[in-house]
Amino acid sequence: MIPVAAIEEHPLFPRIEQALDTIRPYLIADGGNVRVLGITDDMVLQLELMGACGTCPMSPMTLKAGVEESVRKAVPEIRGVEATNGTSMELQPAGQPGHPQPPTPVRTPAE
């Protein structure tokens, strides 16, 4: 894997960032973002899921359908995209940033 410090020097980095910039507004609108961590020798892009993306139950689908599709379309040399820090919802206590609060019961009038 290319070290994080050297990733900005990788010849594909500008094209990867440009592809990510097309989807970042959608991620940011939901309280998340992504950061490039590295590219493996097998040309797999490694990303850090930031903010709400790190604990969102939809992040695997967003990663595949949104992020990977955008990156691979712009940079066909990339063979895949993986998140290196995804945390499942079950591991996060309710109420932490990026994890929804349980629903509040609503009282209904007695008939």
C-alpha positions in Angstrom: 0.0 0.0 0.0 1.1 3.5 -0.7 1.7 5.4 2.6 -0.9 8.1 3.5 1.8 10.8 3.4 2.6 9.8 -0.2 -0.9 9.4 -1.5 -1.1 13.0 -2.6 1.9 12.3 -4.8 0.2 9.3 -6.6 -0.6 10.1 -10.2 -4.2 9.0 -9.8 -4.8 11.1 -6.7 -6.1 14.3 -8.5 -8.6 12.2 -10.5 -9.7 10.3 -7.5 -10.3 13.6 -5.5 -12.2 15.1 -8.5 -14.5 12.0 -8.5 -15.0 12.2 -4.8 -15.7 15.9 -5.0 -18.8 15.1 -7.2 -20.4 13.1 -4.4 -19.1 14.9 -1.3 -22.0 17.4 -1.2 -24.4 14.5 -0.7 -22.2 13.0 2.0 -21.7 16.3 3.7 -25.5 17.0 3.6 -26.0 13.9 5.7 -23.2 14.8 8.2 -20.4 12.6 6.6 -17.5 12.7 4.3 -14.6 10.5 3.0 -10.9 10.8 3.0 -8.4 8.9 0.9 -6.1 6.8 3.0 -4.2 4.8 0.3 -4.2 2.7 -2.8 -3.2 -1.0 -2.4 -0.8 -2.7 -4.8 -4.0 -4.4 -6.2 -5.4 -0.9 -7.1 -8.0 -0.9 -4.4 -8.8 2.6 -3.0 -8.9 2.7 0.8 -11.1 5.4 2.3 -11.8 6.6 5.8 -15.5 7.1 6.4 -15.8 10.3 8.4 -18.6 11.8 10.6 -22.0 10.1 10.2 -20.7 7.9 7.4 -18.7 5.9 9.9 -21.7 4.6 11.7 -24.5 4.9 9.2 -26.3 1.6 8.4 -26.5 2.7 4.7 -22.7 3.3 4.4 -22.0 0.0 2.7 -24.6 0.7 0.0 -23.4 4.3 -0.3 -19.8 3.1 -0.6 -20.6 0.6 -3.4 -23.4 2.4 -5.3 -22.2 6.0 -4.9 -18.5 6.3 -4.1 -17.1 3.2 -5.9 -19.2 3.8 -9.0 -18.1 7.5 -9.2 -14.5 6.7 -8.6 -14.3 3.7 -11.0 -16.1 5.7 -13.7 -13.6 8.6 -13.5 -10.5 6.4 -12.7 -10.9 3.0 -14.4 -7.5 1.9 -13.1 -9.1 1.6 -9.6 -10.4 -2.0 -9.2 -12.4 -1.5 -6.0 -13.1 0.8 -3.1 -13.1 -0.2 0.6 -13.6 1.6 3.9 -11.0 0.8 6.5 -12.9 2.1 9.5 -16.5 1.2 9.2 -18.1 0.7 12.6 -21.4 -1.3 12.8 -24.4 0.4 14.3 -24.6 -2.3 17.0 -21.2 -1.2 18.4 -22.3 2.4 18.9 -24.5 3.4 21.8 -27.7 5.2 20.9 -27.3 9.0 21.1 -23.7 9.2 19.9 -23.1 11.4 16.9 -24.0 9.6 13.8 -26.3 7.1 15.6 -30.0 7.9 15.9 -31.9 8.2 19.1 -34.5 5.5 19.8 -38.0 6.7 18.9 -40.0 8.5 21.6 -43.4 7.0 22.4 -46.3 9.2 21.5 -49.3 9.2 23.8 -52.7 8.9 22.1 -55.9 10.1 23.7 -58.0 7.5 25.5 -61.3 6.8 23.8 
